Amino acid sequence: MLEKRIIAILQDIVGKEYVSTEQADRICYSYDATQQQFNPDVVVRPADAEQISLILKMANAEKIPVYPRGAASGFTGGSVPIKGGIALVLTRLNRILRIDQDNLIAEVEPGVITATLQKAVEEVGLFYPPDPASLKFSTLGGNVAECAGGPRCVKYGVTKDYVLGMEVVTPQGDIIRTGGETMKGVVGYDLTKLMVGCEGTLGVITKIILKLIPKPEAKKTMLVMFDSIDGAAQAVSSIIRGKIIPTTLEFMDATALACVRQNADLDIPDAARAVLIIEVDGERELLERQAARIMDIASPLGVVHTRVAVSDEESEQIWQVRRSVSPSLRKVNPDKYNEDICVPRSKLPDMIRAIEAISKRLEIPIVNFGHAGDGNIHVNIMVNRAIEGHEEKAETAIRDIFAKTLELGGTMSGEHGVGTSKAPYIPMELDVATIAYMKAIKRALDPNNILNPGKIFLEDQ
Ligand SMILES: Cc1cc2nc3c(=O)[nH]c(=O)nc-3n(C[C@H](O)[C@H](O)[C@H](O)COP(=O)(O)OP(=O)(O)OC[C@H]3O[C@@H](n4cnc5c(N)ncnc54)[C@H](O)[C@@H]3O)c2cc1C
């Protein structure tokens, strides 16, 4: 528990109503989508960078852990206050400060919900592509701190490709600016890139300058169903090999389909063992040609049914099915370990086959879906911790899946980050010298280790 004088300082900085030590509030801010739970000592909801600066100055002097937090939709425990201290909730910083149509940029505060910005820019004919499936509730600050991806990233790239600059409060409480508003800029180190994906361990993001692009004129969404998981995986690598980059190439296996089938008004035939949601966008007259080429490639690989959305509503209906997969998985088993491995796209069929073999060998369901066009698969190891041996099997499955991913030239995480969940495994991917280099950066910028301590690196690594 923090001393009363610390609570009083926090109340002075942000106002009494924005500081809580109530048990109920501490529980509400104790977990993320991993369902790990660690209560903070205090929940603090600042309004701006100046208040955050004062909080960090005090926390640094007193050596109190601070855990930045957006919507807490993270899948790796990034915002979970594992050492207590301050849950720094950033959702009051939720203004879109400007949309500059001359320079195609937006300046936002970190608590803006991803979908809110997307809607606002689309209203003026612009487009912010990164679209994590959590976009209706995740914050842009969380997206930047995790370098979130999403279905459209096959064609448009991930969050880091859209961040031009930031305002950041350092662990010592200084307010700094990285990058800027220009499309180019090489003065000094690229601190913007350093901050993107740093999982809230190096600074608190208080403003973000984002690049926008013109909104594509039209799109075409297709739900393509295959009679085998292998056929769908082959279709992904064949489409890419055919030098076509659709906007999305999303994949769902048979178990993922079964989880959403009863909620989905989509007429999914029983023969469908896997589906791809393929979307193309751009100039209207090019779409038909692109879609036809994709179907020419996919059809010989076991397509059993195709549904093409004829309106935006139907397209949204298909996407809603995809977004509901993750929350429906607990129908399979109550506990899930959610990994988001990424392999070179040509290696996708090999990876899918390997995961199926691991699932069979260990006799536990593993549900696969995700951004196949990026080679990025959400691998959900579904267990029931109440059953003896399930947890150990999950641990074995994770290690085996990571080992195969790395053998195929991939990475353990395409977009969810390391947090606490993947920290024990990073020595499988990064060598000793690389980890030491990264830890030296953290030590230099946050010598008292107050900002999001216990994340990314285990203390004894
Ligand atoms: C159903 C579901 C679907 C999802 N789909 C996707 C997907 O398709 N793609 C994808 O990439 N992710 C996905 N995610 C994961 C998650 O939504 C993303 O990681 C998202 O970017 C987290 O945003 P958040 O606001 O919830 O951040 P939080 O979970 O609150 O925090 C995430 C990390 O960011 C840090 N952080 C937050 N705000 C700041 C800030 N202002 N300054 C510094 N650090 C900060 C936190 O300390 C933490 O380390 C999904 C999650 C769910 C539950």
PDBQT file of the ligand as one rigid body, heavy atoms in Angstrom, charges set to zero:
ROOT
HETATM    1  C1  LIG A 501     -11.082  -9.232 -29.081  1.00  0.00    +0.000 C 
HETATM    2  C2  LIG A 501      -9.688  -8.675 -29.277  1.00  0.00    +0.000 A 
HETATM    3  C3  LIG A 501      -9.174  -8.596 -30.560  1.00  0.00    +0.000 A 
HETATM    4  C4  LIG A 501      -7.895  -8.081 -30.770  1.00  0.00    +0.000 A 
HETATM    5  N1  LIG A 501      -7.423  -7.998 -32.042  1.00  0.00    +0.000 NA
HETATM    6  C5  LIG A 501      -6.200  -7.470 -32.271  1.00  0.00    +0.000 A 
HETATM    7  C6  LIG A 501      -5.701  -7.348 -33.616  1.00  0.00    +0.000 A 
HETATM    8  O1  LIG A 501      -6.358  -7.689 -34.595  1.00  0.00    +0.000 OA
HETATM    9  N2  LIG A 501      -4.460  -6.824 -33.769  1.00  0.00    +0.000 N 
HETATM   10  C7  LIG A 501      -3.701  -6.414 -32.711  1.00  0.00    +0.000 A 
HETATM   11  O2  LIG A 501      -2.590  -5.923 -32.920  1.00  0.00    +0.000 OA
HETATM   12  N3  LIG A 501      -4.148  -6.527 -31.439  1.00  0.00    +0.000 NA
HETATM   13  C8  LIG A 501      -5.372  -7.043 -31.190  1.00  0.00    +0.000 A 
HETATM   14  N4  LIG A 501      -5.834  -7.158 -29.905  1.00  0.00    +0.000 N 
HETATM   15  C9  LIG A 501      -4.951  -6.768 -28.775  1.00  0.00    +0.000 C 
HETATM   16  C10 LIG A 501      -5.143  -5.331 -28.285  1.00  0.00    +0.000 C 
HETATM   17  O3  LIG A 501      -6.433  -4.842 -28.570  1.00  0.00    +0.000 OA
HETATM   18  C11 LIG A 501      -4.091  -4.394 -28.865  1.00  0.00    +0.000 C 
HETATM   19  O4  LIG A 501      -2.815  -4.744 -28.377  1.00  0.00    +0.000 OA
HETATM   20  C12 LIG A 501      -4.341  -2.918 -28.567  1.00  0.00    +0.000 C 
HETATM   21  O5  LIG A 501      -3.372  -2.151 -29.249  1.00  0.00    +0.000 OA
HETATM   22  C13 LIG A 501      -4.277  -2.580 -27.077  1.00  0.00    +0.000 C 
HETATM   23  O6  LIG A 501      -4.831  -1.288 -26.895  1.00  0.00    +0.000 OA
HETATM   24  P1  LIG A 501      -5.365  -0.855 -25.462  1.00  0.00    +0.000 P 
HETATM   25  O7  LIG A 501      -5.820   0.539 -25.545  1.00  0.00    +0.000 OA
HETATM   26  O8  LIG A 501      -6.353  -1.832 -24.965  1.00  0.00    +0.000 OA
HETATM   27  O9  LIG A 501      -4.022  -0.933 -24.611  1.00  0.00    +0.000 OA
HETATM   28  P2  LIG A 501      -3.744  -1.607 -23.212  1.00  0.00    +0.000 P 
HETATM   29  O10 LIG A 501      -4.075  -3.064 -23.264  1.00  0.00    +0.000 OA
HETATM   30  O11 LIG A 501      -4.355  -0.800 -22.148  1.00  0.00    +0.000 OA
HETATM   31  O12 LIG A 501      -2.171  -1.432 -23.129  1.00  0.00    +0.000 OA
HETATM   32  C14 LIG A 501      -1.347  -2.133 -24.020  1.00  0.00    +0.000 C 
HETATM   33  C15 LIG A 501       0.104  -1.700 -23.761  1.00  0.00    +0.000 C 
HETATM   34  O13 LIG A 501       0.257  -0.348 -24.129  1.00  0.00    +0.000 OA
HETATM   35  C16 LIG A 501       0.749   0.430 -23.038  1.00  0.00    +0.000 C 
HETATM   36  N5  LIG A 501       0.092   1.727 -23.181  1.00  0.00    +0.000 N 
HETATM   37  C17 LIG A 501      -1.217   2.004 -23.326  1.00  0.00    +0.000 A 
HETATM   38  N6  LIG A 501      -1.401   3.323 -23.506  1.00  0.00    +0.000 NA
HETATM   39  C18 LIG A 501      -0.170   3.903 -23.460  1.00  0.00    +0.000 A 
HETATM   40  C19 LIG A 501       0.310   5.234 -23.580  1.00  0.00    +0.000 A 
HETATM   41  N7  LIG A 501      -0.507   6.259 -23.809  1.00  0.00    +0.000 N 
HETATM   42  N8  LIG A 501       1.641   5.453 -23.448  1.00  0.00    +0.000 NA
HETATM   43  C20 LIG A 501       2.495   4.437 -23.243  1.00  0.00    +0.000 A 
HETATM   44  N9  LIG A 501       2.087   3.158 -23.140  1.00  0.00    +0.000 NA
HETATM   45  C21 LIG A 501       0.784   2.896 -23.248  1.00  0.00    +0.000 A 
HETATM   46  C22 LIG A 501       0.373  -0.357 -21.800  1.00  0.00    +0.000 C 
HETATM   47  O14 LIG A 501       1.260  -0.088 -20.733  1.00  0.00    +0.000 OA
HETATM   48  C23 LIG A 501       0.526  -1.783 -22.306  1.00  0.00    +0.000 C 
HETATM   49  O15 LIG A 501       1.856  -2.200 -22.251  1.00  0.00    +0.000 OA
HETATM   50  C24 LIG A 501      -7.104  -7.662 -29.655  1.00  0.00    +0.000 A 
HETATM   51  C25 LIG A 501      -7.636  -7.741 -28.371  1.00  0.00    +0.000 A 
HETATM   52  C26 LIG A 501      -8.909  -8.242 -28.174  1.00  0.00    +0.000 A 
HETATM   53  C27 LIG A 501      -9.433  -8.322 -26.774  1.00  0.00    +0.000 C 
ENDROOT
TORSDOF 0
